[in-house]
Amino acid sequence: MTPHPPPHIANVAPDHDIVVVGFGPVGSTLAALLARRGLRVLVVDRETEIFPLPRAAHFDHEVMRVLQELGCVDEVGPATILNPGMEFVTAAGEVLLAVHSGDRTPSGWPASILFHQPDLELVLRDVAERSGAEIRLGVGVSNVTDRGDHVLISFADATETTASYVVACDGARSTVRKQLDISMLDLGFEEPWLVTDLVLADDADRPSAFTLQVCDPLRPTTLVPMPPPRFRFEFMLLPADDPASISSPESVASLLTPWMNAGAATVERAAVYSFHGLIATEWRRGRVLLAGDAAHQTPPFLGQGMCSGIRDAQNLAWKLARVLHGTSPDALLDTYQLEREPQVRNIIQLAVDLGRVICTTDPEAAAQRDAGMLAARAAGGGTMGQALMPSLPEGPLVTLGAGGQAHQPVIDGVRLDDLAGDRFVVALRSAAQRSNPGVAFWSARDALILDADTTPEVAKLLDALAADAVVVRPDRYVLCAGAEIGEPDATLRSMLTC
Ligand SMILES: Cc1cc2nc3c(=O)[nH]c(=O)nc-3n(C[C@H](O)[C@H](O)[C@H](O)COP(=O)(O)OP(=O)(O)OC[C@H]3O[C@@H](n4cnc5c(N)ncnc54)[C@H](O)[C@@H]3O)c2cc1C
């Protein structure tokens, strides 16, 4: 930390490679991923403690894959339970739509996991620290100034530091985003809900094993079974509700009455949250990038807000590492928003669409919705496996038809990602393909090259894409899949210089 920086700091090496603003779940994941890649990371948070109450309750198998990379799956385990799935039901309890968590995911991890956010954040902070990230707590960032070749970061206590890049993971009210005057595009959903977290006296009293979306026009309600002893109810506010008094003990007890004996639980928190769909118009301004809630916010009906932020971190980490290690140009960072924004936008849109189904309060419209969905179920529809997240769009680092999460085979008892580390993976159907000129490009970039003749488990990765040759990126997304590894085009060569 430099209390009085020299007036002309140009040509002086920045104090840090990266300053991560915000040590929430996204900032801690990013700090850990970057520090593990050997970068000099400072992560700062204006609070000294983790926010003690959960907001997120669910994460998916892709997040599990990131936790695998961070080596903390076993530590996170006690804070989690498996989610059997989510059901949309009528006020009378008839199932309108069932989304059941299948046990097959590309990553090999369970599709859907319920967790206690403060416990996960504790582990992530610990991983960031032991990975070598420097941590500064209890002082907020007040300003970031892009000076062209580095960023000057100013703190609320008048100290300053410098970094090559800044990533703002400072949450929905992001100071950095506001300071840069980056606007949020409203995806057209705004509903206040009362979030009520309970600690059950006896876990046998849990009102549901499934996440339930109760599409009751008189009171749309969500039930979320968090890890024992906790259970969450979310109640949509109606026009007649007073947002100031709905969280009172009497009001909460009355809302809980149809579901359970309110005396069988302690209310840990009852607070009104506004559920909305927002997305930042710029995710990168020069040397400053936005990630997590600072860049996008989604209604929680799919449980994807934090998951999306962790995917931001996963997308950024390998790219920032390549740029700072000099193996890619700064332009690689322009692919961050190109890739992530369409994926996040699709997820938010899906959550908004589901939200509109759940939040219907017009009894006639609700009756029509129920009749249509019940008829679809009677005709054999209305049940789906865990929805896979949308792929990355085609672009400089994703060829047409690629962009999904790669299958993760287990090779001689070791998961593929653990073998690959931060490298690209080239998977080939036969050993003969190794002499293909396209493969040489990846060999020169230290890719892990595997062929199904020598390593039969790799066939699963190829089969999942109906391909004989696949390149997987360090963030486990598929770069290209086809009959052969083609010669890289000029754009790809320019992005991955060595
Ligand atoms: C009711 C509810 C239910 C949800 N359910 C789910 C779910 O099931 N699954 C899911 O994936 N997501 C869910 N979410 C969303 C999820 O909680 C958020 O997406 C996630 O917490 C965002 O993480 P973040 O690290 O981006 O931001 P935050 O968690 O907000 O962390 C930001 C950090 O930045 C710090 N900070 C802020 N300003 C500054 C500054 N100027 N200087 C330094 N530090 C600063 C803050 O102190 C904080 O620690 C839910 C949200 C709500 C409200």
PDBQT file of the ligand as one rigid body, heavy atoms in Angstrom, charges set to zero:
ROOT
HETATM    1  C1  LIG A 501     -33.166 -13.888  -2.100  1.00  0.00    +0.000 C 
HETATM    2  C2  LIG A 501     -32.038 -14.260  -3.013  1.00  0.00    +0.000 A 
HETATM    3  C3  LIG A 501     -31.878 -15.566  -3.398  1.00  0.00    +0.000 A 
HETATM    4  C4  LIG A 501     -30.840 -15.922  -4.242  1.00  0.00    +0.000 A 
HETATM    5  N1  LIG A 501     -30.689 -17.229  -4.597  1.00  0.00    +0.000 NA
HETATM    6  C5  LIG A 501     -29.677 -17.589  -5.405  1.00  0.00    +0.000 A 
HETATM    7  C6  LIG A 501     -29.431 -18.962  -5.696  1.00  0.00    +0.000 A 
HETATM    8  O1  LIG A 501     -30.131 -19.844  -5.214  1.00  0.00    +0.000 OA
HETATM    9  N2  LIG A 501     -28.382 -19.272  -6.513  1.00  0.00    +0.000 N 
HETATM   10  C7  LIG A 501     -27.560 -18.327  -7.028  1.00  0.00    +0.000 A 
HETATM   11  O2  LIG A 501     -26.633 -18.681  -7.766  1.00  0.00    +0.000 OA
HETATM   12  N3  LIG A 501     -27.733 -17.010  -6.729  1.00  0.00    +0.000 NA
HETATM   13  C8  LIG A 501     -28.755 -16.625  -5.933  1.00  0.00    +0.000 A 
HETATM   14  N4  LIG A 501     -28.901 -15.312  -5.581  1.00  0.00    +0.000 N 
HETATM   15  C9  LIG A 501     -27.949 -14.315  -6.092  1.00  0.00    +0.000 C 
HETATM   16  C10 LIG A 501     -26.624 -14.290  -5.309  1.00  0.00    +0.000 C 
HETATM   17  O3  LIG A 501     -26.865 -14.102  -3.939  1.00  0.00    +0.000 OA
HETATM   18  C11 LIG A 501     -25.737 -13.192  -5.844  1.00  0.00    +0.000 C 
HETATM   19  O4  LIG A 501     -25.685 -13.293  -7.255  1.00  0.00    +0.000 OA
HETATM   20  C12 LIG A 501     -24.323 -13.287  -5.294  1.00  0.00    +0.000 C 
HETATM   21  O5  LIG A 501     -24.303 -13.166  -3.890  1.00  0.00    +0.000 OA
HETATM   22  C13 LIG A 501     -23.476 -12.168  -5.901  1.00  0.00    +0.000 C 
HETATM   23  O6  LIG A 501     -22.151 -12.335  -5.511  1.00  0.00    +0.000 OA
HETATM   24  P1  LIG A 501     -21.110 -11.161  -5.749  1.00  0.00    +0.000 P 
HETATM   25  O7  LIG A 501     -19.813 -11.671  -5.182  1.00  0.00    +0.000 OA
HETATM   26  O8  LIG A 501     -21.156 -10.712  -7.153  1.00  0.00    +0.000 OA
HETATM   27  O9  LIG A 501     -21.666  -9.917  -4.895  1.00  0.00    +0.000 OA
HETATM   28  P2  LIG A 501     -21.908  -9.794  -3.334  1.00  0.00    +0.000 P 
HETATM   29  O10 LIG A 501     -22.200 -11.107  -2.718  1.00  0.00    +0.000 OA
HETATM   30  O11 LIG A 501     -22.896  -8.714  -3.156  1.00  0.00    +0.000 OA
HETATM   31  O12 LIG A 501     -20.493  -9.319  -2.774  1.00  0.00    +0.000 OA
HETATM   32  C14 LIG A 501     -20.007  -8.022  -3.043  1.00  0.00    +0.000 C 
HETATM   33  C15 LIG A 501     -18.909  -7.695  -2.047  1.00  0.00    +0.000 C 
HETATM   34  O13 LIG A 501     -18.339  -6.434  -2.412  1.00  0.00    +0.000 OA
HETATM   35  C16 LIG A 501     -18.127  -5.671  -1.246  1.00  0.00    +0.000 C 
HETATM   36  N5  LIG A 501     -18.100  -4.260  -1.646  1.00  0.00    +0.000 N 
HETATM   37  C17 LIG A 501     -19.130  -3.524  -2.108  1.00  0.00    +0.000 A 
HETATM   38  N6  LIG A 501     -18.702  -2.284  -2.418  1.00  0.00    +0.000 NA
HETATM   39  C18 LIG A 501     -17.376  -2.241  -2.149  1.00  0.00    +0.000 A 
HETATM   40  C19 LIG A 501     -16.385  -1.248  -2.274  1.00  0.00    +0.000 A 
HETATM   41  N7  LIG A 501     -16.652  -0.030  -2.737  1.00  0.00    +0.000 N 
HETATM   42  N8  LIG A 501     -15.119  -1.536  -1.901  1.00  0.00    +0.000 NA
HETATM   43  C20 LIG A 501     -14.811  -2.779  -1.432  1.00  0.00    +0.000 A 
HETATM   44  N9  LIG A 501     -15.727  -3.755  -1.285  1.00  0.00    +0.000 NA
HETATM   45  C21 LIG A 501     -16.985  -3.500  -1.655  1.00  0.00    +0.000 A 
HETATM   46  C22 LIG A 501     -19.294  -6.040  -0.346  1.00  0.00    +0.000 C 
HETATM   47  O14 LIG A 501     -18.987  -5.757   1.018  1.00  0.00    +0.000 OA
HETATM   48  C23 LIG A 501     -19.438  -7.526  -0.624  1.00  0.00    +0.000 C 
HETATM   49  O15 LIG A 501     -18.655  -8.314   0.256  1.00  0.00    +0.000 OA
HETATM   50  C24 LIG A 501     -29.941 -14.931  -4.724  1.00  0.00    +0.000 A 
HETATM   51  C25 LIG A 501     -30.094 -13.606  -4.318  1.00  0.00    +0.000 A 
HETATM   52  C26 LIG A 501     -31.129 -13.270  -3.474  1.00  0.00    +0.000 A 
HETATM   53  C27 LIG A 501     -31.250 -11.845  -3.028  1.00  0.00    +0.000 C 
ENDROOT
TORSDOF 0
